[in-house]
Each structure stands twice: as C-alpha cells, then as structure tokens.
Amino acid sequence: MAIRITDECINCGACEPECPNNAIYEGGIEWAMSDGTTLTGEYTLKRGDVVSATAKNKPVSNDVYFIVTDKCTECKGFHEEPQCAAVCPVDCCILDDDNVETEEELLARKGRLHL
C-alpha cells in the first residue's frame, strides 16, 4: 500500500528529499508524474485517468506535505523501509489503508517510473 501523511504533519520537510520517486510535495504545490522520474508521454493513473506525464496536477493538500499515491512505491526496490516514515520526527507518514497494493504492484510502478 502507499504511504500517506496525516494532518499531524509539522511541515518540517524532512521526508521530501528522502523519497526516491519524488512523490512527496509541500502543501499547495502542483505536481507532475514526470517530476523526478523518467516518465514521458501519457501515464494511466490508478483510478484509470490517462494524463500527460508532464501535466501539472492540483495539490493533494494545501496545508501539509502530501504524497502522490500514483508515485509512491513504499521505497520498494530502493530501500528496506519507507524512508519518509524513517525520518519523520512526528510519525505522520503512515500506511494508507485506502491504497492497499502488493509488493509486485509497487515494484511494477517503480519500473514504470524509472526506466
């Protein structure tokens, strides 16, 4: 499953540079699938929408840092544990029960994001 950041986030920013998929953004910042990845062309999101990899999307949160679920791989293929959770001083990077995925699905996403 993906990781999410709770409302308890203190906006310290410790998690953002640790993400190998560039899936973490400061609140209020637009994001793109291509940010920090090798994606080009079109990409199909989990919900089935097809977007341009470079298209800017609305922030998931305006108040606290957020994780783009379609870019999160729980650091599978990079690290033994999610790095955002490892460095978070207030333990607000937690598993997202609404986005349960297998290790195979997460590794496949890593493969698509980093050709």
Residue, then its C-alpha position, 0 to 999 in steps of 0.5 A: m500500500a502507499i504511504r500517506i501523511t496525516d494532518e499531524c504533519i509539522n511541515c518540517g520537510a524532512c521526508e521530501p528529499e528522502c523519497p526516491n520517486n519524488a512523490i512527496y510535495e509541500g502543501g499547495i504545490e502542483w505536481a507532475m508524474s514526470d517530476g523526478t522520474t523518467l516518465t514521458g508521454e501519457y501515464t494511466l493513473k490508478r483510478g484509470d485517468v490517462v494524463s500527460a506525464t508532464a501535466k501539472n496536477k492540483p495539490v493533494s493538500n494545501d496545508v501539509y506535505f502530501i504524497v502522490t499515491d500514483k508515485c509512491t512505491e513504499c521505497k520498494g526496490f530502493h530501500e528496506e523501509p519507507q524512508c519518509a516514515a524513517v525520518c519523520p520526527v512526528d510519525c505522520c507518514i503512515l500506511d494508507d489503508d485506502n491504497v492497499e497494493t502488493e509488493e509486485e504492484l509497487l515494484a511494477r510502478k517503480g519500473r514504470l517510473h524509472l526506466 
